[in-house]
Amino acid sequence: MSTDTLSRTFAALADPTRRDIVGRLSVADATVNQLAEPYRMSLQAVYKHLRVLEEAGVVSRSPGPQPRMVRLEASALDQMEKWIERYRRQAEERYRRLDRVLAELRDTDENEEHHR
């Protein structure tokens, strides 16, 4: 996934309404009307949220006549997860190295205390 695509995906999911839509679509595909039900916004506003998610590759709408089903594209989330996981692993390794250094310092201090 390119940086631009990843940026669009993160930006699309920065909005709490869009994250909620993604959460609901993770359970089942839905029509736009079904997705709009719990929100206090116009159907047009829901369409705008879906357009952002669709442009980021997070959701897709089936071709054909209305009502069209909206579907979560889990592959976009997989790409985000890979990106996050890479940096999480790097951070964990950094902390493991720090833990080793601190353990060595503690052992050195304990040895010095023992020899006094």
Biotite code that builds the C-alpha atoms (Angstrom):
import biotite.structure as struc

atoms = struc.array([
    struc.Atom([0.000, 0.000, 0.000], chain_id="A", res_id=1, res_name="MET", atom_name="CA", element="C"),
    struc.Atom([1.460, 3.355, -0.980], chain_id="A", res_id=2, res_name="SER", atom_name="CA", element="C"),
    struc.Atom([1.954, 6.137, 1.534], chain_id="A", res_id=3, res_name="THR", atom_name="CA", element="C"),
    struc.Atom([-0.773, 8.175, -0.171], chain_id="A", res_id=4, res_name="ASP", atom_name="CA", element="C"),
    struc.Atom([-3.249, 5.312, 0.100], chain_id="A", res_id=5, res_name="THR", atom_name="CA", element="C"),
    struc.Atom([-2.286, 4.723, 3.712], chain_id="A", res_id=6, res_name="LEU", atom_name="CA", element="C"),
    struc.Atom([-2.688, 8.442, 4.439], chain_id="A", res_id=7, res_name="SER", atom_name="CA", element="C"),
    struc.Atom([-6.154, 8.452, 2.852], chain_id="A", res_id=8, res_name="ARG", atom_name="CA", element="C"),
    struc.Atom([-7.129, 5.406, 4.895], chain_id="A", res_id=9, res_name="THR", atom_name="CA", element="C"),
    struc.Atom([-5.960, 6.901, 8.183], chain_id="A", res_id=10, res_name="PHE", atom_name="CA", element="C"),
    struc.Atom([-7.584, 10.237, 7.322], chain_id="A", res_id=11, res_name="ALA", atom_name="CA", element="C"),
    struc.Atom([-10.869, 8.513, 6.447], chain_id="A", res_id=12, res_name="ALA", atom_name="CA", element="C"),
    struc.Atom([-10.868, 6.697, 9.782], chain_id="A", res_id=13, res_name="LEU", atom_name="CA", element="C"),
    struc.Atom([-10.001, 9.838, 11.756], chain_id="A", res_id=14, res_name="ALA", atom_name="CA", element="C"),
    struc.Atom([-13.698, 10.715, 11.854], chain_id="A", res_id=15, res_name="ASP", atom_name="CA", element="C"),
    struc.Atom([-15.707, 8.967, 14.608], chain_id="A", res_id=16, res_name="PRO", atom_name="CA", element="C"),
    struc.Atom([-18.793, 8.555, 12.413], chain_id="A", res_id=17, res_name="THR", atom_name="CA", element="C"),
    struc.Atom([-16.771, 6.822, 9.730], chain_id="A", res_id=18, res_name="ARG", atom_name="CA", element="C"),
    struc.Atom([-15.112, 4.574, 12.324], chain_id="A", res_id=19, res_name="ARG", atom_name="CA", element="C"),
    struc.Atom([-18.577, 3.681, 13.592], chain_id="A", res_id=20, res_name="ASP", atom_name="CA", element="C"),
    struc.Atom([-19.727, 2.869, 10.061], chain_id="A", res_id=21, res_name="ILE", atom_name="CA", element="C"),
    struc.Atom([-16.682, 0.614, 9.612], chain_id="A", res_id=22, res_name="VAL", atom_name="CA", element="C"),
    struc.Atom([-17.462, -1.089, 12.922], chain_id="A", res_id=23, res_name="GLY", atom_name="CA", element="C"),
    struc.Atom([-21.016, -1.749, 11.846], chain_id="A", res_id=24, res_name="ARG", atom_name="CA", element="C"),
    struc.Atom([-19.912, -3.043, 8.445], chain_id="A", res_id=25, res_name="LEU", atom_name="CA", element="C"),
    struc.Atom([-17.479, -5.413, 10.149], chain_id="A", res_id=26, res_name="SER", atom_name="CA", element="C"),
    struc.Atom([-20.549, -7.256, 11.449], chain_id="A", res_id=27, res_name="VAL", atom_name="CA", element="C"),
    struc.Atom([-22.584, -7.273, 8.223], chain_id="A", res_id=28, res_name="ALA", atom_name="CA", element="C"),
    struc.Atom([-22.965, -5.528, 4.873], chain_id="A", res_id=29, res_name="ASP", atom_name="CA", element="C"),
    struc.Atom([-25.703, -2.894, 4.865], chain_id="A", res_id=30, res_name="ALA", atom_name="CA", element="C"),
    struc.Atom([-27.563, -0.504, 2.615], chain_id="A", res_id=31, res_name="THR", atom_name="CA", element="C"),
    struc.Atom([-26.947, 3.224, 2.893], chain_id="A", res_id=32, res_name="VAL", atom_name="CA", element="C"),
    struc.Atom([-30.385, 3.629, 4.509], chain_id="A", res_id=33, res_name="ASN", atom_name="CA", element="C"),
    struc.Atom([-29.521, 0.992, 7.111], chain_id="A", res_id=34, res_name="GLN", atom_name="CA", element="C"),
    struc.Atom([-26.220, 2.704, 7.797], chain_id="A", res_id=35, res_name="LEU", atom_name="CA", element="C"),
    struc.Atom([-27.945, 6.096, 8.119], chain_id="A", res_id=36, res_name="ALA", atom_name="CA", element="C"),
    struc.Atom([-30.543, 4.941, 10.676], chain_id="A", res_id=37, res_name="GLU", atom_name="CA", element="C"),
    struc.Atom([-28.700, 5.660, 13.942], chain_id="A", res_id=38, res_name="PRO", atom_name="CA", element="C"),
    struc.Atom([-27.305, 9.054, 12.928], chain_id="A", res_id=39, res_name="TYR", atom_name="CA", element="C"),
    struc.Atom([-28.877, 12.443, 13.345], chain_id="A", res_id=40, res_name="ARG", atom_name="CA", element="C"),
    struc.Atom([-27.717, 13.645, 9.932], chain_id="A", res_id=41, res_name="MET", atom_name="CA", element="C"),
    struc.Atom([-29.086, 13.781, 6.439], chain_id="A", res_id=42, res_name="SER", atom_name="CA", element="C"),
    struc.Atom([-28.799, 10.870, 4.064], chain_id="A", res_id=43, res_name="LEU", atom_name="CA", element="C"),
    struc.Atom([-26.618, 13.118, 1.915], chain_id="A", res_id=44, res_name="GLN", atom_name="CA", element="C"),
    struc.Atom([-24.170, 13.531, 4.837], chain_id="A", res_id=45, res_name="ALA", atom_name="CA", element="C"),
    struc.Atom([-23.988, 9.749, 5.208], chain_id="A", res_id=46, res_name="VAL", atom_name="CA", element="C"),
    struc.Atom([-23.265, 9.484, 1.474], chain_id="A", res_id=47, res_name="TYR", atom_name="CA", element="C"),
    struc.Atom([-20.400, 11.971, 1.922], chain_id="A", res_id=48, res_name="LYS", atom_name="CA", element="C"),
    struc.Atom([-18.922, 9.829, 4.715], chain_id="A", res_id=49, res_name="HIS", atom_name="CA", element="C"),
    struc.Atom([-19.254, 6.741, 2.529], chain_id="A", res_id=50, res_name="LEU", atom_name="CA", element="C"),
    struc.Atom([-17.608, 8.515, -0.394], chain_id="A", res_id=51, res_name="ARG", atom_name="CA", element="C"),
    struc.Atom([-14.567, 9.313, 1.787], chain_id="A", res_id=52, res_name="VAL", atom_name="CA", element="C"),
    struc.Atom([-14.392, 5.689, 2.958], chain_id="A", res_id=53, res_name="LEU", atom_name="CA", element="C"),
    struc.Atom([-14.837, 4.436, -0.602], chain_id="A", res_id=54, res_name="GLU", atom_name="CA", element="C"),
    struc.Atom([-12.113, 6.730, -1.999], chain_id="A", res_id=55, res_name="GLU", atom_name="CA", element="C"),
    struc.Atom([-9.768, 5.407, 0.704], chain_id="A", res_id=56, res_name="ALA", atom_name="CA", element="C"),
    struc.Atom([-10.608, 1.831, -0.300], chain_id="A", res_id=57, res_name="GLY", atom_name="CA", element="C"),
    struc.Atom([-12.145, 1.008, 3.082], chain_id="A", res_id=58, res_name="VAL", atom_name="CA", element="C"),
    struc.Atom([-15.628, 0.251, 1.743], chain_id="A", res_id=59, res_name="VAL", atom_name="CA", element="C"),
    struc.Atom([-17.163, -0.603, -1.610], chain_id="A", res_id=60, res_name="SER", atom_name="CA", element="C"),
    struc.Atom([-20.685, -0.500, -2.946], chain_id="A", res_id=61, res_name="ARG", atom_name="CA", element="C"),
    struc.Atom([-22.044, -3.292, -5.057], chain_id="A", res_id=62, res_name="SER", atom_name="CA", element="C"),
    struc.Atom([-22.926, -2.400, -8.641], chain_id="A", res_id=63, res_name="PRO", atom_name="CA", element="C"),
    struc.Atom([-26.490, -2.512, -9.765], chain_id="A", res_id=64, res_name="GLY", atom_name="CA", element="C"),
    struc.Atom([-29.820, -0.980, -8.907], chain_id="A", res_id=65, res_name="PRO", atom_name="CA", element="C"),
    struc.Atom([-30.710, 0.563, -5.573], chain_id="A", res_id=66, res_name="GLN", atom_name="CA", element="C"),
    struc.Atom([-30.541, -0.383, -2.804], chain_id="A", res_id=67, res_name="PRO", atom_name="CA", element="C"),
    struc.Atom([-26.863, -1.162, -3.204], chain_id="A", res_id=68, res_name="ARG", atom_name="CA", element="C"),
    struc.Atom([-25.061, -2.956, -0.436], chain_id="A", res_id=69, res_name="MET", atom_name="CA", element="C"),
    struc.Atom([-22.067, -1.332, 1.229], chain_id="A", res_id=70, res_name="VAL", atom_name="CA", element="C"),
    struc.Atom([-19.274, -3.754, 2.105], chain_id="A", res_id=71, res_name="ARG", atom_name="CA", element="C"),
    struc.Atom([-16.194, -3.402, 4.274], chain_id="A", res_id=72, res_name="LEU", atom_name="CA", element="C"),
    struc.Atom([-12.939, -3.977, 2.371], chain_id="A", res_id=73, res_name="GLU", atom_name="CA", element="C"),
    struc.Atom([-10.892, -5.668, 5.063], chain_id="A", res_id=74, res_name="ALA", atom_name="CA", element="C"),
    struc.Atom([-7.740, -5.577, 2.936], chain_id="A", res_id=75, res_name="SER", atom_name="CA", element="C"),
    struc.Atom([-7.434, -1.835, 3.608], chain_id="A", res_id=76, res_name="ALA", atom_name="CA", element="C"),
    struc.Atom([-7.502, -2.552, 7.333], chain_id="A", res_id=77, res_name="LEU", atom_name="CA", element="C"),
    struc.Atom([-4.953, -5.341, 6.847], chain_id="A", res_id=78, res_name="ASP", atom_name="CA", element="C"),
    struc.Atom([-2.563, -2.859, 5.245], chain_id="A", res_id=79, res_name="GLN", atom_name="CA", element="C"),
    struc.Atom([-2.998, -0.459, 8.160], chain_id="A", res_id=80, res_name="MET", atom_name="CA", element="C"),
    struc.Atom([-2.398, -3.281, 10.597], chain_id="A", res_id=81, res_name="GLU", atom_name="CA", element="C"),
    struc.Atom([0.852, -4.238, 8.832], chain_id="A", res_id=82, res_name="LYS", atom_name="CA", element="C"),
    struc.Atom([2.049, -0.648, 8.976], chain_id="A", res_id=83, res_name="TRP", atom_name="CA", element="C"),
    struc.Atom([1.185, -0.315, 12.677], chain_id="A", res_id=84, res_name="ILE", atom_name="CA", element="C"),
    struc.Atom([2.642, -3.717, 13.510], chain_id="A", res_id=85, res_name="GLU", atom_name="CA", element="C"),
    struc.Atom([5.993, -2.855, 11.928], chain_id="A", res_id=86, res_name="ARG", atom_name="CA", element="C"),
    struc.Atom([6.421, 0.192, 14.164], chain_id="A", res_id=87, res_name="TYR", atom_name="CA", element="C"),
    struc.Atom([5.027, -1.580, 17.212], chain_id="A", res_id=88, res_name="ARG", atom_name="CA", element="C"),
    struc.Atom([7.668, -4.303, 16.806], chain_id="A", res_id=89, res_name="ARG", atom_name="CA", element="C"),
    struc.Atom([10.399, -1.683, 16.467], chain_id="A", res_id=90, res_name="GLN", atom_name="CA", element="C"),
    struc.Atom([9.230, 0.076, 19.626], chain_id="A", res_id=91, res_name="ALA", atom_name="CA", element="C"),
    struc.Atom([9.044, -3.207, 21.533], chain_id="A", res_id=92, res_name="GLU", atom_name="CA", element="C"),
    struc.Atom([12.595, -4.096, 20.472], chain_id="A", res_id=93, res_name="GLU", atom_name="CA", element="C"),
    struc.Atom([13.793, -0.690, 21.647], chain_id="A", res_id=94, res_name="ARG", atom_name="CA", element="C"),
    struc.Atom([12.173, -1.295, 25.049], chain_id="A", res_id=95, res_name="TYR", atom_name="CA", element="C"),
    struc.Atom([13.687, -4.789, 25.248], chain_id="A", res_id=96, res_name="ARG", atom_name="CA", element="C"),
    struc.Atom([17.143, -3.290, 24.649], chain_id="A", res_id=97, res_name="ARG", atom_name="CA", element="C"),
    struc.Atom([16.478, -0.692, 27.333], chain_id="A", res_id=98, res_name="LEU", atom_name="CA", element="C"),
    struc.Atom([15.340, -3.426, 29.738], chain_id="A", res_id=99, res_name="ASP", atom_name="CA", element="C"),
    struc.Atom([18.607, -5.316, 29.100], chain_id="A", res_id=100, res_name="ARG", atom_name="CA", element="C"),
    struc.Atom([20.701, -2.212, 29.770], chain_id="A", res_id=101, res_name="VAL", atom_name="CA", element="C"),
    struc.Atom([18.785, -1.487, 32.962], chain_id="A", res_id=102, res_name="LEU", atom_name="CA", element="C"),
    struc.Atom([19.152, -5.106, 34.105], chain_id="A", res_id=103, res_name="ALA", atom_name="CA", element="C"),
    struc.Atom([22.899, -4.945, 33.466], chain_id="A", res_id=104, res_name="GLU", atom_name="CA", element="C"),
    struc.Atom([23.144, -1.708, 35.453], chain_id="A", res_id=105, res_name="LEU", atom_name="CA", element="C"),
    struc.Atom([21.122, -3.223, 38.291], chain_id="A", res_id=106, res_name="ARG", atom_name="CA", element="C"),
    struc.Atom([23.352, -6.322, 38.297], chain_id="A", res_id=107, res_name="ASP", atom_name="CA", element="C"),
    struc.Atom([26.468, -4.131, 38.330], chain_id="A", res_id=108, res_name="THR", atom_name="CA", element="C"),
    struc.Atom([25.090, -2.087, 41.247], chain_id="A", res_id=109, res_name="ASP", atom_name="CA", element="C"),
    struc.Atom([24.184, -5.254, 43.173], chain_id="A", res_id=110, res_name="GLU", atom_name="CA", element="C"),
    struc.Atom([27.664, -6.721, 42.616], chain_id="A", res_id=111, res_name="ASN", atom_name="CA", element="C"),
    struc.Atom([29.302, -3.510, 43.822], chain_id="A", res_id=112, res_name="GLU", atom_name="CA", element="C"),
    struc.Atom([27.064, -3.465, 46.910], chain_id="A", res_id=113, res_name="GLU", atom_name="CA", element="C"),
    struc.Atom([27.894, -7.090, 47.626], chain_id="A", res_id=114, res_name="HIS", atom_name="CA", element="C"),
    struc.Atom([31.670, -6.462, 47.439], chain_id="A", res_id=115, res_name="HIS", atom_name="CA", element="C"),
    struc.Atom([31.691, -3.492, 49.836], chain_id="A", res_id=116, res_name="ARG", atom_name="CA", element="C"),
])
